[in-house]
Amino acid sequence: MPSFRIFRMKEAERQRFRWAPHSSGVSQARPRDYEEAGAVEAESVYAAWSHLRQTDRPLEVGDILEIPDQGLRIYKYVGFEEARWVLPEIKSGLEGVPPAAGAARPDPL
């Protein structure tokens, strides 16, 4: 039986998520907006949802289940939809530096 990692959306972000218009397609999730909250073993995402409904911490809208070898599923009002982590762009600090300039090298013959 697969083990699904649970990621709970932070409360401040959950309020924004609740009021945002529904979008179709792959949802973009920022890791900083989530906290890992353990795992649950189940046959499917809906079996995991059903199992967690009967606990003191059911899934809430905006929470994510990570499926081994299949990616992320975010819980929305309409069910589970595909999601992806949006990783921040790594900057080297050299973006504003002009390219090196120097004398042209002669072509060897």
DSSP file (Angstrom, degrees, kcal/mol; ACC not computed):
  #  RESIDUE AA STRUCTURE BP1 BP2  ACC     N-H-->O    O-->H-N    N-H-->O    O-->H-N    TCO  KAPPA ALPHA  PHI   PSI    X-CA   Y-CA   Z-CA
    1    1 A M              0   0    0      0, 0.0    42,-0.2     0, 0.0    43,-0.0   0.000 360.0 360.0 360.0 131.3    0.0    0.0    0.0
    2    2 A P        -     0   0    0      0, 0.0    40,-1.9     0, 0.0     2,-0.5  -0.266 360.0-134.4 -66.5 152.1    1.5    3.4   -0.9
    3    3 A S  E     -A   41   0A   0     38,-0.2     2,-0.5    40,-0.1    38,-0.2  -0.948  17.0-154.1-108.3 123.4    2.4    5.9    1.7
    4    4 A F  E     -A   40   0A   0     36,-3.3    36,-2.1    -2,-0.5     2,-0.3  -0.859   9.8-137.6-101.1 123.9    1.3    9.5    1.0
    5    5 A R  E     -AB  39  66A   0     61,-1.5    61,-2.6    -2,-0.5     2,-0.5  -0.627  20.1-139.8 -77.8 139.4    3.2   12.4    2.5
    6    6 A I  E     - B   0  65A   0     32,-2.6    31,-3.3    -2,-0.3     2,-0.5  -0.868  16.8-171.8-106.1 130.7    0.9   15.1    3.9
    7    7 A F  E     -AB  36  64A   0     57,-2.8    57,-2.8    -2,-0.5     2,-0.4  -0.979  12.0-153.1-122.1 117.6    1.7   18.8    3.5
    8    8 A R  E     -A   35   0A   0     27,-2.9    27,-2.3    -2,-0.5     2,-0.2  -0.755  17.6-124.2 -92.7 131.7   -0.6   21.2    5.4
    9    9 A M  E     -A   34   0A   0     -2,-0.4    25,-0.2    25,-0.2    54,-0.1  -0.521  31.7-108.1 -72.0 138.2   -1.0   24.7    4.0
   10   10 A K     >  -     0   0    0     23,-3.0     4,-2.2    -2,-0.2     3,-0.4  -0.399  29.7-116.9 -65.9 145.9   -0.1   27.4    6.5
   11   11 A E  H  > S+     0   0    0      1,-0.2     4,-1.8     2,-0.2     5,-0.2   0.850 110.8  54.1 -59.4 -41.2   -3.2   29.2    7.7
   12   12 A A  H  > S+     0   0    0      1,-0.2     4,-1.1     2,-0.2    -1,-0.2   0.915 113.4  43.7 -60.4 -41.6   -2.5   32.7    6.3
   13   13 A E  H  > S+     0   0    0     -3,-0.4     4,-2.7     1,-0.2    -1,-0.2   0.845 106.3  62.0 -70.9 -33.6   -2.0   31.2    2.8
   14   14 A R  H  X S+     0   0    0     -4,-2.2     4,-2.7     1,-0.2    -1,-0.2   0.894 100.6  53.2 -60.6 -39.6   -5.1   29.0    3.2
   15   15 A Q  H  X S+     0   0    0     -4,-1.8     4,-1.3     1,-0.2    -1,-0.2   0.903 111.3  45.5 -64.2 -39.9   -7.3   32.1    3.6
   16   16 A R  H  X S+     0   0    0     -4,-1.1     4,-1.0     1,-0.2    -2,-0.2   0.907 112.7  51.7 -66.0 -41.1   -5.9   33.5    0.3
   17   17 A F  H >< S+     0   0    0     -4,-2.7     3,-0.6     1,-0.2    -2,-0.2   0.905 105.9  54.6 -62.8 -42.6   -6.4   30.2   -1.4
   18   18 A R  H 3< S+     0   0    0     -4,-2.7    -1,-0.2     1,-0.2    -2,-0.2   0.865 113.3  41.3 -59.7 -37.8  -10.0   29.9   -0.3
   19   19 A W  H 3< S+     0   0    0     -4,-1.3    -1,-0.2    -5,-0.2    -2,-0.2   0.537  91.8 102.5 -92.7  -6.9  -10.9   33.2   -1.8
   20   20 A A  S << S-     0   0    0     -4,-1.0     3,-0.1    -3,-0.6     2,-0.0  -0.474  83.6-100.5 -73.7 147.3   -8.9   32.9   -5.0
   21   21 A P        -     0   0    0      0, 0.0     2,-0.1     0, 0.0    -1,-0.1  -0.366  44.6 -97.6 -65.7 148.2  -10.9   32.0   -8.1
   22   22 A H        -     0   0    0     -3,-0.1     2,-0.4    -2,-0.0    54,-0.0  -0.436  42.2-164.8 -66.6 136.1  -10.8   28.3   -9.2
   23   23 A S        -     0   0    0     -2,-0.1     2,-0.2     2,-0.1     4,-0.0  -0.954   9.4-138.8-122.7 145.0   -8.3   27.6  -11.8
   24   24 A S        +     0   0    0     -2,-0.4     2,-0.2     2,-0.1    57,-0.0  -0.591  63.1  39.1 -97.0 164.1   -8.0   24.5  -14.0
   25   25 A G  S    S-     0   0    0     -2,-0.2     2,-0.3     2,-0.0    -2,-0.1  -0.488 107.0 -13.6  94.3-168.8   -4.8   22.8  -14.9
   26   26 A V        -     0   0    0     -2,-0.2     2,-0.3    55,-0.1    57,-0.2  -0.521  67.4-136.3 -73.8 127.4   -1.8   22.2  -12.8
   27   27 A S  E     -c   83   0A   0     55,-2.4    57,-2.3    -2,-0.3     2,-0.6  -0.614  10.8-133.7 -83.1 143.7   -1.7   24.2   -9.6
   28   28 A Q  E     -c   84   0A   0     -2,-0.3     2,-0.4    55,-0.2    57,-0.2  -0.878  24.2-170.5 -98.9 123.3    1.6   25.9   -8.6
   29   29 A A  E     -c   85   0A   0     55,-3.1    57,-3.0    -2,-0.6     3,-0.0  -0.943  15.4-142.9-118.0 135.1    2.5   25.4   -4.9
   30   30 A R    >   -     0   0    0     -2,-0.4     3,-2.2    55,-0.2     4,-0.2  -0.851  11.7-141.4 -96.0 124.2    5.3   27.2   -3.1
   31   31 A P  G >  S+     0   0    0      0, 0.0     3,-1.7     0, 0.0    -1,-0.1   0.812  99.6  64.3 -54.1 -32.1    7.1   25.0   -0.5
   32   32 A R  G 3  S+     0   0    0      1,-0.3    -3,-0.0     3,-0.0   -22,-0.0   0.693  95.4  59.9 -67.8 -16.3    7.4   27.9    1.9
   33   33 A D  G <  S+     0   0    0     -3,-2.2   -23,-3.0   -24,-0.1     2,-0.3   0.415 103.0  64.5 -88.5   1.6    3.5   28.0    2.2
   34   34 A Y  E <   -A    9   0A   0     -3,-1.7     2,-0.4   -25,-0.2   -25,-0.2  -0.876  60.6-154.8-128.7 155.3    3.4   24.4    3.5
   35   35 A E  E     -A    8   0A   0    -27,-2.3   -27,-2.9    -2,-0.3     2,-0.2  -0.998  29.7-118.1-126.8 132.4    4.5   22.3    6.5
   36   36 A E  E     -A    7   0A   0     -2,-0.4   -29,-0.3   -29,-0.2     3,-0.1  -0.494  29.9-176.2 -68.7 136.4    5.1   18.6    6.3
   37   37 A A  E     -     0   0A   0    -31,-3.3     2,-0.2     1,-0.4   -30,-0.1  -0.242  42.6 -90.1-133.4  45.5    2.7   16.8    8.6
   38   38 A G  E     -     0   0A   0    -32,-0.2   -32,-2.6   -33,-0.0    -1,-0.4  -0.473  50.1 -80.7  89.2-156.5    3.5   13.1    8.4
   39   39 A A  E     -A    5   0A   0    -34,-0.3     2,-0.4    -2,-0.2   -34,-0.2  -0.954  23.6-151.7-149.2 162.9    2.2   10.4    6.1
   40   40 A V  E     -A    4   0A   0    -36,-2.1   -36,-3.3    -2,-0.3     2,-0.5  -0.997  16.3-134.3-140.1 140.0   -0.8    8.1    5.6
   41   41 A E  E     +A    3   0A   0     -2,-0.4     2,-0.3   -38,-0.2   -38,-0.2  -0.836  43.5 138.5 -96.8 130.4   -1.0    4.7    4.0
   42   42 A A        -     0   0    0    -40,-1.9     3,-0.1    -2,-0.5    -2,-0.1  -0.976  59.6-113.9-161.5 164.4   -3.9    4.2    1.6
   43   43 A E  S    S-     0   0    0     -2,-0.3     2,-0.3   -42,-0.2    -1,-0.1   0.787  95.9  -2.1 -75.8 -29.5   -4.7    2.7   -1.8
   44   44 A S  S  > S-     0   0    0    -42,-0.1     4,-2.2     1,-0.1     5,-0.2  -0.920  79.0 -94.9-152.5 172.9   -5.5    6.1   -3.4
   45   45 A V  H  > S+     0   0    0     -2,-0.3     4,-2.5     1,-0.2     5,-0.1   0.880 125.3  50.5 -63.6 -36.2   -5.7    9.8   -2.7
   46   46 A Y  H  > S+     0   0    0      2,-0.2     4,-2.4     1,-0.2    -1,-0.2   0.844 108.5  51.4 -72.5 -32.0   -9.4    9.5   -2.1
   47   47 A A  H  > S+     0   0    0      2,-0.2     4,-2.4     1,-0.2    -1,-0.2   0.889 111.3  48.5 -67.1 -39.0   -8.9    6.5    0.3
   48   48 A A  H  X S+     0   0    0     -4,-2.2     4,-2.7     2,-0.2    -2,-0.2   0.925 111.6  49.6 -64.6 -44.8   -6.3    8.7    2.2
   49   49 A W  H  X S+     0   0    0     -4,-2.5     4,-1.7     2,-0.2    10,-0.3   0.921 111.9  48.5 -58.6 -46.1   -8.8   11.6    2.3
   50   50 A S  H  X S+     0   0    0     -4,-2.4     4,-0.7     2,-0.2    -1,-0.2   0.911 112.3  48.2 -62.7 -43.5  -11.5    9.3    3.6
   51   51 A H  H >< S+     0   0    0     -4,-2.4     3,-1.0     1,-0.2    -2,-0.2   0.928 112.4  48.3 -63.1 -44.9   -9.2    7.9    6.3
   52   52 A L  H >< S+     0   0    0     -4,-2.7     3,-1.7     1,-0.2     5,-0.2   0.765  99.0  68.7 -69.8 -24.8   -8.1   11.3    7.4
   53   53 A R  H 3< S+     0   0    0     -4,-1.7    -1,-0.2     1,-0.3    -2,-0.2   0.801  97.2  54.0 -60.1 -28.6  -11.7   12.5    7.6
   54   54 A Q  T << S+     0   0    0     -3,-1.0    -1,-0.3    -4,-0.7     2,-0.2   0.293 100.0  78.2 -92.1   9.7  -12.2   10.2   10.5
   55   55 A T  S <  S-     0   0    0     -3,-1.7    -3,-0.0     1,-0.0     0, 0.0  -0.514  95.0-103.5-107.7 178.4   -9.2   11.7   12.5
   56   56 A D  S    S+     0   0    0      1,-0.2    -3,-0.1    -2,-0.2    -4,-0.1   0.567 117.0  49.1 -79.3  -7.4   -8.8   14.9   14.5
   57   57 A R  S    S+     0   0    0     -5,-0.2    -1,-0.2     3,-0.0    -3,-0.1  -0.596  75.8 177.2-128.7  71.4   -6.8   16.4   11.5
   58   58 A P        -     0   0    0      0, 0.0    -5,-0.2     0, 0.0     2,-0.1  -0.281  43.3 -86.7 -67.6 161.5   -8.8   15.9    8.3
   59   59 A L        -     0   0    0    -10,-0.3     2,-0.3     4,-0.0   -51,-0.1  -0.431  46.5-155.4 -65.3 142.6   -7.4   17.3    5.1
   60   60 A E    >   -     0   0    0     -2,-0.1     3,-2.5    -3,-0.1    15,-0.2  -0.819  34.9 -75.4-116.4 160.8   -8.5   20.9    4.5
   61   61 A V  T 3  S+     0   0    0     -2,-0.3    15,-0.2     1,-0.3   -43,-0.1  -0.319 121.7  28.5 -55.2 128.0   -8.8   22.8    1.2
   62   62 A G  T 3  S+     0   0    0     13,-3.3    -1,-0.3     1,-0.4    14,-0.1   0.132  88.6 127.4 104.2 -18.0   -5.3   23.6    0.0
   63   63 A D    <   -     0   0    0     -3,-2.5    12,-3.0    12,-0.2    -1,-0.4  -0.351  48.6-140.6 -70.9 155.2   -3.6   20.7    1.6
   64   64 A I  E     -BD   7  74A   0    -57,-2.8   -57,-2.8    10,-0.2     2,-0.5  -0.929  11.5-158.5-122.6 140.5   -1.3   18.5   -0.5
   65   65 A L  E     -BD   6  73A   0      8,-2.6     8,-2.3    -2,-0.4     2,-0.6  -0.974  15.4-146.6-111.2 131.3   -0.7   14.7   -0.7
   66   66 A E  E     -BD   5  72A   0    -61,-2.6   -61,-1.5    -2,-0.5     6,-0.2  -0.879  11.7-153.6 -99.5 123.9    2.5   13.6   -2.3
   67   67 A I  E >>  - D   0  71A   0      4,-3.5     3,-2.1    -2,-0.6     4,-1.5  -0.832  25.9-107.9 -99.3 127.0    2.2   10.4   -4.2
   68   68 A P  T 34 S-     0   0    0      0, 0.0    -1,-0.0     0, 0.0   -64,-0.0  -0.308  99.2  -7.5 -55.7 129.0    5.3    8.2   -4.6
   69   69 A D  T 34 S+     0   0    0      1,-0.1    -3,-0.0    -2,-0.0     0, 0.0   0.562 128.8  73.0  62.2  11.3    6.5    8.3   -8.2
   70   70 A Q  T <4 S-     0   0    0     -3,-2.1     2,-0.2     1,-0.3    -1,-0.1   0.486  90.8-128.8-131.0  -8.2    3.4   10.3   -9.3
   71   71 A G  E  <  -D   67   0A   0     -4,-1.5    -4,-3.5    11,-0.1     2,-0.3  -0.632  43.7 -28.2 100.0-155.1    3.8   13.8   -8.0
   72   72 A L  E     -DE  66  83A   0     11,-0.9    11,-1.7    -6,-0.2     2,-0.4  -0.760  38.5-164.3-109.6 148.9    1.5   16.0   -5.9
   73   73 A R  E     -DE  65  82A   0     -8,-2.3    -8,-2.6    -2,-0.3     2,-0.4  -0.992  12.6-152.5-130.4 125.6   -2.3   16.3   -5.6
   74   74 A I  E     -DE  64  81A   0      7,-2.9     7,-2.1    -2,-0.4     2,-0.6  -0.803  17.8-124.9 -99.8 138.3   -3.8   19.4   -4.0
   75   75 A Y  E     + E   0  80A   0    -12,-3.0   -13,-3.3    -2,-0.4     2,-0.2  -0.722  39.3 167.9 -86.0 118.2   -7.2   19.2   -2.3
   76   76 A K  E >   - E   0  79A   0      3,-3.3     3,-1.7    -2,-0.6   -58,-0.0  -0.693  53.0 -93.7-119.9 174.1   -9.7   21.6   -3.7
   77   77 A Y  T 3  S+     0   0    0      1,-0.3     3,-0.1    -2,-0.2    -2,-0.0   0.798 126.7  49.5 -58.1 -28.9  -13.4   22.0   -3.4
   78   78 A V  T 3  S-     0   0    0      1,-0.3     2,-0.3     0, 0.0    -1,-0.3   0.420 124.3 -92.7 -93.0   0.6  -13.9   19.9   -6.5
   79   79 A G  E <  S- E   0  76A   0     -3,-1.7    -3,-3.3     2,-0.0     2,-0.4  -0.907  70.8 -20.7 123.9-154.2  -11.6   17.1   -5.4
   80   80 A F  E     - E   0  75A   0     -2,-0.3     2,-0.3    -5,-0.2    -5,-0.2  -0.782  57.5-179.3 -98.0 136.9   -7.9   16.5   -6.0
   81   81 A E  E     - E   0  74A   0     -7,-2.1    -7,-2.9    -2,-0.4   -55,-0.1  -0.918  35.8 -88.0-130.2 158.9   -6.0   18.1   -8.8
   82   82 A E  E     - E   0  73A   0     -2,-0.3   -55,-2.4    -9,-0.2     2,-0.3  -0.335  47.0-179.3 -65.9 144.0   -2.4   17.9  -10.0
   83   83 A A  E     -cE  27  72A   0    -11,-1.7   -11,-0.9   -57,-0.2     2,-0.3  -0.942  13.5-158.2-140.1 161.8    0.1   20.3   -8.4
   84   84 A R  E     -c   28   0A   0    -57,-2.3   -55,-3.1    -2,-0.3     2,-0.3  -0.991  27.0-110.7-139.4 146.6    3.8   21.1   -8.8
   85   85 A W  E     -c   29   0A   0     -2,-0.3     2,-0.7   -57,-0.2   -55,-0.2  -0.603  25.3-145.2 -73.4 136.1    6.2   22.7   -6.4
   86   86 A V        -     0   0    0    -57,-3.0    -1,-0.0    -2,-0.3   -58,-0.0  -0.926  17.2-157.6-101.8 112.1    7.4   26.1   -7.7
   87   87 A L        -     0   0    0     -2,-0.7     3,-0.1   -57,-0.1   -57,-0.0  -0.726  22.6-107.0 -93.5 139.6   11.0   26.5   -6.7
   88   88 A P        -     0   0    0      0, 0.0     2,-0.3     0, 0.0    -1,-0.1  -0.305  38.7-102.8 -63.9 147.2   12.5   30.0   -6.4
   89   89 A E        -     0   0    0      1,-0.1     2,-0.6     0, 0.0     0, 0.0  -0.533  33.7-130.5 -70.4 130.9   14.9   31.0   -9.1
   90   90 A I        -     0   0    0     -2,-0.3     2,-0.4    -3,-0.1    -1,-0.1  -0.741  22.2-158.4 -87.2 123.7   18.4   30.8   -7.9
   91   91 A K        -     0   0    0     -2,-0.6     0, 0.0     1,-0.1     0, 0.0  -0.850  14.4-156.2-106.1 139.1   20.4   34.0   -8.6
   92   92 A S        -     0   0    0     -2,-0.4    -1,-0.1     1,-0.0    -2,-0.0   0.650  39.2-119.0 -85.7 -16.3   24.1   34.0   -8.8
   93   93 A G  S    S+     0   0    0      4,-0.0     3,-0.3     0, 0.0    -2,-0.0   0.379  96.5  93.0  91.0  -3.7   24.5   37.7   -8.0
   94   94 A L    >   +     0   0    0      1,-0.2     3,-1.0     2,-0.1    -3,-0.0   0.287  48.4 103.1-103.6   8.7   26.2   38.3  -11.3
   95   95 A E  T 3  S+     0   0    0      1,-0.2    -1,-0.2     3,-0.0    -4,-0.0   0.843  85.4  43.0 -62.4 -33.4   23.0   39.2  -13.3
   96   96 A G  T 3  S+     0   0    0     -3,-0.3    -1,-0.2     2,-0.1    -2,-0.1   0.462  90.1 104.4 -92.4  -1.2   23.8   43.0  -13.2
   97   97 A V  S <  S-     0   0    0     -3,-1.0     3,-0.1     1,-0.1    -3,-0.0  -0.659  74.2-122.6 -83.8 130.8   27.5   42.7  -14.0
   98   98 A P        -     0   0    0      0, 0.0     3,-0.1     0, 0.0    -2,-0.1  -0.348  38.0 -90.8 -68.7 153.8   28.4   43.6  -17.6
   99   99 A P        -     0   0    0      0, 0.0     2,-0.0     0, 0.0     0, 0.0  -0.250  53.5 -88.4 -61.5 152.5   30.1   40.9  -19.7
  100  100 A A        -     0   0    0     -3,-0.1     2,-0.4     1,-0.0    -3,-0.0  -0.328  45.1-157.3 -63.0 141.9   33.9   40.9  -19.6
  101  101 A A        +     0   0    0     -3,-0.1     2,-0.3     3,-0.0    -1,-0.0  -0.917  25.9 133.6-121.9 150.3   35.6   43.1  -22.2
  102  102 A G        -     0   0    0     -2,-0.4     2,-0.1     3,-0.0     3,-0.1  -0.975  56.5 -52.4-174.2 179.0   39.0   42.9  -23.5
  103  103 A A        -     0   0    0     -2,-0.3     2,-0.2     1,-0.1     0, 0.0  -0.417  61.8-106.1 -68.6 142.6   41.1   42.9  -26.7
  104  104 A A        -     0   0    0     -2,-0.1    -1,-0.1     1,-0.1    -3,-0.0  -0.458  32.5-122.0 -68.7 139.5   40.1   40.5  -29.4
  105  105 A R        -     0   0    0     -2,-0.2     2,-0.1     1,-0.1    -1,-0.1  -0.664  27.3-115.4 -82.1 135.2   42.3   37.5  -29.7
  106  106 A P        -     0   0    0      0, 0.0    -1,-0.1     0, 0.0     0, 0.0  -0.424  31.8-109.1 -68.7 146.4   43.9   37.1  -33.1
  107  107 A D        -     0   0    0     -2,-0.1     2,-0.2     1,-0.1     0, 0.0  -0.604  32.3-124.0 -73.8 128.1   42.8   34.0  -35.0
  108  108 A P              0   0    0      0, 0.0    -1,-0.1     0, 0.0    -3,-0.0  -0.516 360.0 360.0 -70.8 141.5   45.6   31.4  -35.2
  109  109 A L              0   0    0     -2,-0.2    -2,-0.0     0, 0.0     0, 0.0   0.427 360.0 360.0 -95.8 360.0   46.4   30.4  -38.8
